[in-house]
């Protein structure tokens, strides 16, 4: 994994209650938790849920790339670990994972988070490009892994 490779998460809320997110990811045998020391964020565009509540549309790849490439990344703010009120304990997520604060629901924006994934045995994750480009890179990576396994 290269020095500029990240895992990105885009969040938004329903605009009515306290807003934060919590996560645990398993990537090639490595656990990645949400934690204020490891994640950074930038506030993005208009909250898709507030644009059309019936469809809850995703921001476009072009829009996300625009915010990511021009971002002035900020340190995240922890609201507490898994188990804190008002959310309680979320089953299946490590108690060490932090709830990370998102853009205020009064701002009407989505939030983009990113973290670097531990490099040991993790396949390369490129900076986001077009969705088709990401799929093509994934297909090429899968082929390379299969080829290495055949050669071994």
ZAMIZA-222154 format. One record per residue: residue number from 1; chain; y, x, z of N, C-alpha, C, CB in turn. Coordinates in pm, 1 decimal, always signed. Glycine has a CB too. Layout:
    nr   kette       n.py       n.px       n.pz      ca.py      ca.px      ca.pz       c.py       c.px       c.pz      cb.py      cb.px      cb.pz
   NUM       A          Y          X          Z          Y          X          Z          Y          X          Z          Y          X          Z
...
REM end
This chain:
    nr   kette       n.py       n.px       n.pz      ca.py      ca.px      ca.pz       c.py       c.px       c.pz      cb.py      cb.px      cb.pz
     1       A     -117.8      +84.3       +0.0       +0.0       +0.0       +0.0     +123.9      +88.6       +0.0       -0.1      -95.8     +121.7
     2       A     +218.4      +56.1      -84.0     +338.7     +136.9      -95.2     +441.7     +106.8      +12.4     +400.1     +117.0     -229.4
     3       A     +543.5     +191.4      +20.1     +647.2     +177.3     +121.5     +732.0      +51.4     +104.3     +736.2     +297.8     +119.1
     4       A     +733.7       -7.1      -14.1     +819.0     -123.3      -39.8     +741.3     -253.8      -52.4     +898.4     -101.0     -165.1
     5       A     +619.1     -257.6       -1.1     +535.6     -376.8      -13.6     +548.2     -463.6     +111.6     +388.2     -337.5      -37.4
     6       A     +564.6     -594.8      +90.9     +588.0     -688.7     +199.1     +502.6     -813.7     +184.2     +734.5     -726.3     +204.9
     7       A     +482.1     -881.0     +294.9     +430.0    -1016.6     +299.5     +551.5    -1105.9     +323.0     +318.4    -1035.0     +412.4
     8       A     +571.0    -1206.5     +237.5     +685.2    -1296.9     +248.4     +637.7    -1435.6     +291.1     +762.0    -1304.7     +114.2
     9       A     +717.7    -1501.6     +373.5     +693.9    -1639.6     +413.5     +827.1    -1713.3     +401.8     +634.9    -1648.6     +559.9
    10       A     +823.9    -1830.6     +338.8     +943.7    -1913.3     +323.7     +923.3    -2038.1     +409.3     +970.5    -1950.7     +171.9
    11       A    +1021.7    -2068.4     +494.6    +1009.1    -2182.7     +585.6    +1129.0    -2275.8     +571.9     +995.6    -2134.6     +731.3
    12       A    +1103.8    -2403.4     +599.4    +1210.2    -2500.9     +615.4    +1156.3    -2612.3     +702.7    +1260.6    -2555.2     +477.5
    13       A    +1243.2    -2696.5     +753.5    +1201.0    -2799.2     +848.0    +1244.1    -2937.1     +801.4    +1257.6    -2770.7     +986.5
    14       A    +1212.0    -3035.6     +884.0    +1246.5    -3173.0     +849.5    +1387.1    -3211.1     +896.3    +1145.0    -3268.1     +909.5
    15       A    +1459.9    -3115.7     +951.9    +1598.6    -3138.7     +988.9    +1619.1    -3226.1    +1110.9    +1668.9    -3198.7     +876.1
    16       A    +1517.2    -3238.8    +1196.9    +1533.7    -3329.9    +1309.8    +1506.8    -3268.2    +1446.1    +1444.6    -3445.7    +1291.8
    17       A    +1429.3    -3161.0    +1455.5    +1392.2    -3106.3    +1586.5    +1409.9    -2955.3    +1588.8    +1247.2    -3142.9    +1621.3
    18       A    +1376.2    -2895.9    +1702.3    +1382.9    -2749.7    +1715.8    +1305.0    -2684.2    +1602.9    +1327.5    -2703.6    +1853.5
    19       A    +1359.5    -2577.6    +1549.3    +1298.9    -2514.6    +1433.0    +1259.9    -2370.1    +1461.4    +1393.9    -2520.4    +1314.9
    20       A    +1133.5    -2341.5    +1437.5    +1075.6    -2207.6    +1449.7     +942.0    -2211.4    +1378.1    +1059.3    -2163.3    +1600.8
    21       A     +884.1    -2093.9    +1356.7     +750.3    -2089.9    +1297.2     +669.8    -1981.2    +1365.5     +757.2    -2065.2    +1143.7
    22       A     +538.9    -1992.0    +1351.9     +442.9    -1906.9    +1419.5     +330.2    -1879.9    +1322.2     +390.3    -1971.9    +1551.3
    23       A     +278.5    -1759.0    +1319.6     +169.5    -1733.1    +1225.9      +79.3    -1618.8    +1266.4     +224.9    -1705.2    +1091.9
    24       A      -42.1    -1626.6    +1213.6     -141.0    -1520.5    +1224.6     -209.5    -1511.8    +1088.8     -244.7    -1547.5    +1341.7
    25       A     -209.8    -1391.9    +1030.6     -265.4    -1371.2     +898.2     -376.6    -1267.6     +906.5     -155.9    -1327.1     +798.3
    26       A     -484.9    -1290.8     +836.5     -593.7    -1194.2     +826.9     -588.2    -1136.5     +686.3     -734.4    -1259.9     +857.8
    27       A     -558.6    -1007.7     +676.8     -545.2     -942.7     +546.8     -639.4     -823.6     +542.9     -398.0     -898.4     +520.0
    28       A     -744.3     -838.3     +465.6     -842.8     -732.5     +448.2     -890.4     -675.9     +582.1     -784.8     -621.3     +362.8
    29       A     -923.7     -767.0     +674.0     -975.7     -725.4     +802.7     -871.4     -687.5     +905.6    -1065.2     -612.8     +783.4
    30       A     -744.7     -691.7     +870.4     -636.1     -657.7     +963.1     -561.5     -785.2    +1001.6     -538.1     -553.4     +899.5
    31       A     -528.1     -798.0    +1128.1     -454.7     -914.4    +1175.5     -305.5     -883.2    +1177.7     -503.9     -957.2    +1315.8
    32       A     -227.9     -972.3    +1119.4      -82.0     -960.6    +1119.6      -28.4    -1084.8    +1190.6      -23.2     -947.1     +972.0
    33       A      +45.4    -1063.0    +1299.7     +103.5    -1172.6    +1376.9     +253.4    -1180.9    +1352.1      +75.0    -1154.5    +1527.3
    34       A     +310.1    -1297.8    +1378.9     +455.3    -1306.9    +1380.5     +503.8    -1239.9    +1507.9     +504.1    -1455.6    +1371.8
    35       A     +601.0    -1153.0    +1493.8     +658.3    -1081.4    +1607.5     +798.8    -1037.2    +1573.8     +571.4     -960.2    +1646.4
    36       A     +889.4    -1053.4    +1666.7    +1030.1    -1022.4    +1641.6    +1052.4     -877.2    +1601.8    +1112.1    -1054.0    +1763.9
    37       A     +966.9     -786.9    +1648.0     +984.5     -645.3    +1615.1     +936.1     -609.9    +1475.6     +912.3     -560.5    +1715.4
    38       A     +853.9     -695.6    +1414.7     +790.6     -662.7    +1287.0     +843.3     -740.8    +1167.4     +645.1     -684.9    +1297.9
    39       A     +912.8     -849.0    +1190.4     +959.7     -936.0    +1082.9    +1112.1     -931.9    +1074.4     +910.9    -1080.6    +1104.8
    40       A    +1162.6     -955.2     +953.1    +1305.8     -970.8     +931.9    +1327.1    -1093.1     +844.1    +1368.5     -842.8     +867.1
    41       A    +1450.8    -1140.2     +837.3    +1474.6    -1265.2     +763.9    +1608.4    -1264.0     +691.5    +1468.9    -1384.2     +858.9
    42       A    +1620.5    -1360.1     +600.0    +1746.0    -1391.1     +533.8    +1747.3    -1542.6     +512.7    +1761.9    -1311.7     +397.0
    43       A    +1865.0    -1602.1     +526.3    +1877.9    -1745.4     +501.2    +1892.8    -1766.1     +351.5    +1999.2    -1806.5     +578.7
    44       A    +1815.3    -1860.0     +298.8    +1814.5    -1885.7     +155.1    +1900.4    -2003.9     +116.2    +1674.4    -1908.4     +108.0
    45       A    +1854.8    -2073.8      +15.3    +1929.7    -2186.5      -40.1    +1906.6    -2316.5      +34.4    +1893.9    -2205.3     -183.6
    46       A    +1936.1    -2422.7      -32.1    +1930.6    -2556.4      +28.4    +1787.6    -2594.9      +65.9    +1989.2    -2660.7      -67.6
    47       A    +1771.5    -2652.1     +184.0    +1642.8    -2697.4     +235.0    +1580.3    -2797.9     +137.7    +1659.0    -2760.4     +375.5
    48       A    +1463.4    -2764.8      +78.9    +1401.6    -2853.9      -18.7    +1369.1    -2991.8      +37.8    +1276.3    -2791.3      -72.0
    49       A    +1337.7    -2999.6     +165.1    +1305.1    -3127.7     +227.3    +1426.0    -3219.9     +227.8    +1254.1    -3106.7     +370.1
    50       A    +1544.1    -3162.3     +241.0    +1664.6    -3243.5     +243.0    +1708.4    -3284.5     +102.5    +1776.4    -3168.3     +312.1
    51       A    +1660.4    -3213.5       +0.6    +1692.8    -3248.2     -137.7    +1615.6    -3372.7     -179.4    +1661.0    -3130.4     -233.0
    52       A    +1485.3    -3375.7     -149.4    +1400.8    -3489.0     -188.5    +1285.8    -3498.8      -88.7    +1346.9    -3472.8     -335.6
    53       A    +1302.7    -3579.2      +14.0    +1202.3    -3591.8     +120.2    +1068.2    -3642.7      +68.4    +1253.1    -3684.8     +228.5
    54       A    +1067.0    -3718.5      -37.7     +941.3    -3774.0      -87.8     +855.7    -3668.1     -157.2     +969.5    -3888.6     -184.1
    55       A     +917.4    -3564.3     -212.6     +840.8    -3463.9     -288.4     +835.0    -3329.2     -218.2     +901.1    -3445.7     -426.2
    56       A     +926.7    -3299.5     -124.5     +928.1    -3173.4      -50.3     +906.8    -3054.2     -143.9     +820.0    -3174.6      +59.1
    57       A     +994.4    -3039.5     -239.8     +983.8    -2938.8     -344.4     +996.4    -2797.0     -290.5    +1089.0    -2962.7     -449.1
    58       A     +927.1    -2703.4     -354.9     +938.7    -2561.3     -322.2    +1058.5    -2502.2     -395.6     +808.4    -2484.6     -359.1
    59       A    +1124.8    -2402.5     -334.8    +1226.6    -2329.7     -411.3    +1158.3    -2258.9     -528.8    +1303.2    -2226.5     -320.2
    60       A    +1226.8    -2243.7     -638.1    +1166.9    -2177.6     -754.5    +1149.6    -2028.3     -728.8    +1253.4    -2200.1     -880.1
    61       A    +1056.8    -1967.0     -800.1    +1035.6    -1823.1     -790.4    +1163.4    -1748.5     -826.3     +920.1    -1778.9     -881.9
    62       A    +1235.2    -1795.4     -926.6    +1360.3    -1732.6     -967.9    +1462.1    -1736.3     -854.4    +1417.0    -1802.0    -1092.8
    63       A    +1474.2    -1850.8     -789.7    +1567.7    -1864.0     -678.7    +1529.1    -1771.2     -563.4    +1572.7    -2009.3     -630.5
    64       A    +1399.9    -1768.7     -528.3    +1354.7    -1681.6     -419.3    +1379.2    -1535.1     -452.7    +1205.8    -1704.6     -390.5
    65       A    +1346.1    -1495.1     -575.7    +1369.6    -1356.0     -616.8    +1516.3    -1319.2     -605.7    +1321.5    -1333.7     -760.0
    66       A    +1603.9    -1412.6     -639.1    +1747.3    -1388.1     -631.6    +1790.0    -1360.1     -487.2    +1825.1    -1508.2     -688.0
    67       A    +1744.4    -1442.7     -394.6    +1779.6    -1422.1     -253.9    +1716.8    -1293.8     -199.8    +1734.9    -1542.3     -169.2
    68       A    +1592.2    -1265.8     -237.1    +1522.3    -1146.8     -187.5    +1589.8    -1019.5     -237.6    +1374.5    -1149.0     -230.9
    69       A    +1624.8    -1016.1     -364.9    +1682.2     -893.3     -421.3    +1823.5     -865.7     -370.2    +1683.9     -902.0     -572.8
    70       A    +1896.9     -970.0     -332.0    +2034.6     -951.1     -283.9    +2045.1     -958.0     -131.2    +2125.8    -1056.2     -345.8
    71       A    +1931.9     -968.2      -62.9    +1931.3     -995.3      +81.4    +1989.7     -882.3     +165.0    +1791.1    -1022.4     +127.0
    72       A    +2061.3     -923.3     +266.8    +2100.2     -834.9     +376.2    +2010.7     -878.0     +492.3    +2258.0     -844.9     +411.9
    73       A    +1892.3     -815.0     +500.5    +1789.0     -855.5     +594.8    +1837.9     -837.7     +738.4    +1660.3     -774.9     +571.6
    74       A    +1804.3     -935.7     +822.2    +1843.1     -934.6     +963.0    +1718.3     -930.5    +1050.9    +1929.8    -1058.5     +997.2
    75       A    +1734.5     -880.7    +1173.4    +1624.1     -882.2    +1268.4    +1595.3    -1025.1    +1310.5    +1655.8     -794.6    +1391.2
    76       A    +1467.1    -1055.9    +1326.0    +1429.4    -1190.4    +1367.9    +1457.0    -1209.5    +1515.8    +1281.7    -1217.3    +1337.6
    77       A    +1457.8    -1336.5    +1554.8    +1476.8    -1373.1    +1694.9    +1353.7    -1449.4    +1740.9    +1606.5    -1458.1    +1714.9
    78       A    +1290.5    -1401.3    +1847.4    +1175.8    -1469.4    +1904.4    +1224.7    -1580.0    +1997.5    +1084.0    -1369.7    +1979.9
    79       A    +1158.9    -1695.2    +1989.3    +1189.0    -1805.9    +2077.9    +1087.4    -1808.2    +2193.0    +1188.1    -1940.2    +2000.1
    80       A     +986.1    -1723.9    +2184.3     +880.1    -1716.7    +2284.4     +746.0    -1703.5    +2215.1     +881.9    -1840.7    +2376.2
    81       A     +644.0    -1673.7    +2293.3     +510.6    -1656.5    +2236.4     +437.1    -1789.4    +2227.1     +429.5    -1557.6    +2319.8
    82       A     +324.7    -1788.8    +2155.0     +241.8    -1907.7    +2139.6     +214.9    -1966.1    +2278.4     +107.9    -1874.1    +2065.3
    83       A     +249.7    -2091.0    +2297.9     +233.1    -2157.4    +2426.0     +364.9    -2203.8    +2485.2     +164.1    -2065.9    +2522.2
    84       A     +477.4    -2154.8    +2430.6     +608.2    -2191.3    +2483.8     +643.4    -2335.2    +2443.2     +716.7    -2092.2    +2433.8
    85       A     +723.0    -2401.3    +2528.6     +770.9    -2535.8    +2495.5     +881.3    -2527.3    +2392.4     +821.0    -2609.3    +2621.4
    86       A     +899.2    -2620.4    +2303.7     +838.1    -2752.7    +2303.4     +707.1    -2761.5    +2225.6     +934.1    -2850.5    +2247.4
    87       A     +658.2    -2650.7    +2170.1     +542.7    -2658.3    +2080.3     +408.8    -2646.8    +2150.3     +552.4    -2551.7    +1977.7
    88       A     +404.5    -2583.6    +2266.5     +277.3    -2565.1    +2335.1     +193.6    -2458.7    +2265.8     +200.3    -2696.9    +2341.8
    89       A      +65.8    -2458.7    +2294.9      -26.0    -2360.7    +2237.6      -85.2    -2415.1    +2108.0     -138.3    -2325.0    +2338.0
    90       A      -78.2    -2336.0    +2003.0     -138.1    -2373.0    +1874.6     -274.8    -2305.2    +1867.7      -45.9    -2330.6    +1752.3
    91       A     -379.3    -2384.9    +1866.0     -516.2    -2332.8    +1863.0     -538.8    -2247.4    +1739.2     -617.8    -2447.8    +1867.0
    92       A     -613.5    -2138.2    +1756.8     -646.9    -2051.4    +1644.4     -543.7    -1943.9    +1616.0     -665.6    -2133.4    +1522.7
    93       A     -433.6    -1944.2    +1689.7     -331.4    -1841.0    +1672.0     -321.2    -1761.9    +1801.6     -192.6    -1903.4    +1632.7
    94       A     -323.4    -1630.3    +1790.2     -320.6    -1539.5    +1903.8     -202.4    -1569.9    +1996.1     -314.0    -1394.8    +1855.4
    95       A     -224.2    -1561.4    +2125.6     -119.8    -1585.9    +2224.4       -7.2    -1484.3    +2220.4     -179.3    -1587.5    +2360.5
    96       A      -29.4    -1369.9    +2152.2      +73.5    -1267.2    +2139.2     +170.4    -1295.2    +2024.0       +8.5    -1131.8    +2119.3
    97       A     +137.1    -1391.2    +1937.6     +224.2    -1423.3    +1824.0     +352.7    -1487.5    +1874.6     +152.3    -1517.6    +1723.6
    98       A     +466.0    -1448.2    +1816.9     +596.6    -1503.7    +1854.0     +633.9    -1620.0    +1762.9     +705.3    -1395.0    +1847.8
    99       A     +697.3    -1720.8    +1822.3     +766.8    -1821.9    +1744.3     +894.9    -1756.5    +1695.7     +795.3    -1953.3    +1828.2
   100       A     +917.5    -1754.5    +1564.7    +1037.0    -1692.6    +1508.3    +1137.7    -1800.9    +1469.9    +1001.1    -1605.2    +1385.4
   101       A    +1260.8    -1780.4    +1511.2    +1367.6    -1877.5    +1485.9    +1401.2    -1881.1    +1337.9    +1493.3    -1843.6    +1568.3
   102       A    +1416.2    -2001.4    +1284.9    +1455.1    -2020.4    +1144.7    +1601.2    -2065.0    +1140.2    +1362.2    -2125.5    +1073.6
   103       A    +1650.9    -2085.3    +1019.4    +1787.2    -2136.3    +1003.1    +1798.7    -2270.4    +1074.7    +1824.5    -2150.7     +852.1
   104       A    +1911.9    -2295.9    +1135.5    +1934.7    -2420.9    +1206.5    +1920.4    -2539.9    +1112.2    +2073.4    -2421.0    +1271.7
   105       A    +1861.3    -2647.8    +1162.9    +1847.2    -2766.6    +1078.7    +1983.5    -2822.9    +1040.0    +1764.7    -2873.8    +1150.8
   106       A    +2086.4    -2791.4    +1115.2    +2219.3    -2839.3    +1078.8    +2277.1    -2760.5     +960.8    +2313.2    -2830.1    +1199.1
   107       A    +2221.3    -2640.2     +933.2    +2268.2    -2560.5     +819.8    +2212.5    -2614.1     +688.2    +2228.5    -2413.3     +837.7
   108       A    +2098.6    -2683.7     +693.4    +2039.7    -2739.5     +572.4    +1987.5    -2633.9     +476.1    +2140.3    -2824.5     +502.5
   109       A    +1937.5    -2521.6     +528.5    +1890.6    -2410.7     +445.5    +1744.3    -2378.6     +474.5    +1977.3    -2286.4     +468.5
   110       A    +1678.2    -2308.8     +382.3    +1546.2    -2254.2     +411.2    +1563.3    -2109.2     +454.1    +1451.1    -2265.7     +287.4
   111       A    +1457.6    -2051.6     +511.8    +1462.4    -1913.9     +560.2    +1348.6    -1835.8     +496.7    +1453.6    -1908.2     +715.6
   112       A    +1376.6    -1713.6     +452.6    +1275.4    -1623.8     +396.8    +1250.6    -1514.1     +500.0    +1320.9    -1563.2     +257.6
   113       A    +1126.1    -1497.0     +538.0    +1085.9    -1390.8     +630.0    +1002.7    -1289.5     +554.6    +1007.0    -1447.6     +750.7
   114       A    +1003.8    -1164.7     +601.6     +916.2    -1064.1     +543.2     +873.6     -964.7     +650.3     +986.1     -991.6     +426.2
   115       A     +757.4     -904.5     +626.7     +707.3     -797.8     +712.2     +626.7     -702.2     +626.6     +621.6     -854.0     +829.3
   116       A     +619.7     -580.0     +670.4     +530.7     -483.6     +605.9     +393.6     -500.0     +668.0     +583.0     -336.3     +621.4
   117       A     +292.8     -505.3     +584.3     +155.6     -521.3     +630.3      +99.3     -383.2     +661.8      +68.2     -594.9     +523.8
   118       A      +23.5     -369.4     +771.5      -36.7     -238.6     +800.2     -110.8     -186.0     +677.7     -133.1     -248.1     +920.8
   119       A      -91.8      -58.9     +647.4     -138.4       -2.3     +521.7     -288.6      +24.1     +514.7      -66.7     +123.6     +496.4
   120       A     -358.5      +33.8     +626.0     -500.4      +68.3     +622.4     -581.9      -35.3     +546.4     -554.4      +82.8     +763.6
   121       A     -639.9       +5.0     +435.0     -733.1      -77.7     +356.5     -674.5     -207.2     +304.4     -851.7     -109.8     +438.7
   122       A     -543.8     -214.4     +283.2     -482.8     -335.3     +229.8     -445.1     -312.3      +84.7     -359.2     -376.5     +312.7
   123       A     -483.8     -404.3       -1.8     -450.1     -393.9     -143.8     -299.2     -404.4     -161.2     -522.3     -503.6     -226.3
   124       A     -246.1     -345.0     -267.0     -102.5     -344.6     -293.2      -49.4     -485.8     -310.4      -71.2     -261.8     -417.1
   125       A      +64.6     -514.5     -247.1     +135.2     -641.1     -260.4     +272.1     -609.1     -317.5     +145.8     -717.4     -123.1
   126       A     +298.4     -644.4     -442.1     +425.4     -607.1     -503.5     +540.8     -689.0     -450.7     +417.3     -622.1     -652.6
   127       A     +662.4     -636.0     -466.9     +780.1     -717.8     -443.6     +766.7     -838.0     -536.6     +914.9     -637.2     -469.0
   128       A     +812.7     -954.7     -493.3     +793.0    -1071.7     -578.0     +861.7    -1057.4     -712.5     +843.4    -1195.4     -508.1
   129       A     +791.4    -1091.2     -816.4     +845.5    -1098.8     -951.0     +823.5    -1240.6     -995.7     +778.9     -995.1    -1049.0
   130       A     +784.7    -1257.5    -1118.3     +751.6    -1392.8    -1160.0     +614.3    -1428.1    -1103.7     +754.0    -1406.4    -1315.4
   131       A     +589.6    -1557.6    -1085.0     +460.9    -1601.7    -1034.3     +349.7    -1555.8    -1127.5     +458.3    -1754.4    -1018.0
   132       A     +372.6    -1562.7    -1257.1     +273.3    -1517.5    -1353.8     +245.8    -1368.7    -1335.6     +320.4    -1546.2    -1497.5
   133       A     +350.6    -1289.9    -1309.9     +333.0    -1146.7    -1287.4     +248.9    -1119.8    -1164.5     +467.5    -1078.4    -1273.6
   134       A     +271.2    -1196.2    -1057.6     +191.9    -1178.8     -936.1      +45.5    -1212.8     -961.9     +247.4    -1266.1     -822.7
   135       A      +21.1    -1319.4    -1037.1     -116.2    -1356.5    -1069.7     -182.2    -1250.4    -1156.4     -119.6    -1491.7    -1140.6
   136       A     -108.4    -1196.1    -1251.7     -163.9    -1092.5    -1339.4     -197.9     -967.8    -1260.2      -65.5    -1058.1    -1451.9
   137       A     -111.7     -928.3    -1167.2     -138.6     -810.7    -1084.9     -261.2     -835.8     -998.3      -16.2     -775.5     -997.0
   138       A     -273.6     -956.8     -944.4     -391.5     -991.3     -864.9     -518.3     -982.8     -945.6     -377.5    -1129.8     -807.4
   139       A     -515.0    -1029.4    -1070.3     -632.9    -1022.4    -1156.8     -668.1     -878.5    -1189.5     -609.6    -1101.1    -1285.7
   140       A     -567.7     -796.2    -1217.8     -591.7     -654.8    -1246.9     -648.3     -584.7    -1124.8     -462.4     -585.8    -1292.6
   141       A     -593.3     -612.5    -1005.7     -641.9     -550.9     -882.1     -786.2     -589.5     -855.9     -554.4     -591.4     -763.3
   142       A     -820.2     -716.7     -877.6     -957.6     -761.6     -856.6    -1052.1     -688.3     -949.7     -969.1     -912.9     -877.7
   143       A    -1010.5     -671.8    -1074.6    -1093.7     -599.5    -1170.8    -1114.1     -454.6    -1130.6    -1031.8     -605.9    -1308.9
   144       A    -1008.0     -392.0    -1080.0    -1018.4     -251.8    -1038.6    -1112.4     -237.1     -920.2     -880.4     -195.6    -1003.3
   145       A    -1105.7     -330.8     -824.8    -1196.0     -325.4     -709.1    -1340.0     -343.8     -754.2    -1158.5     -433.2     -604.7
   146       A    -1364.5     -439.9     -842.5    -1500.1     -464.5     -891.4    -1551.5     -341.4     -965.5    -1503.6     -588.9     -983.6
   147       A    -1465.8     -276.4    -1044.9    -1506.7     -158.6    -1118.6    -1543.3      -45.1    -1023.0    -1395.9     -114.6    -1214.2
   148       A    -1461.8      -26.2     -916.0    -1492.5      +78.8     -817.0    -1623.4      +49.2     -747.5    -1379.6      +91.3     -712.9
   149       A    -1649.5      -79.0     -716.2    -1774.2     -114.1     -648.6    -1894.0      -85.0     -738.0    -1773.4     -262.1     -607.5
   150       A    -1883.1     -109.5     -868.2    -1992.7      -80.7     -961.6    -2019.0      +67.9     -973.2    -1961.7     -137.8    -1099.0
   151       A    -1910.4     +148.0     -966.3    -1924.5     +292.2     -980.9    -1982.1     +356.4     -857.2    -1791.9     +354.6    -1013.0
   152       A    -1967.4     +293.3     -741.8    -2011.4     +352.7     -614.5    -2162.3     +353.4     -600.7    -1950.5     +277.6     -497.5
REM end
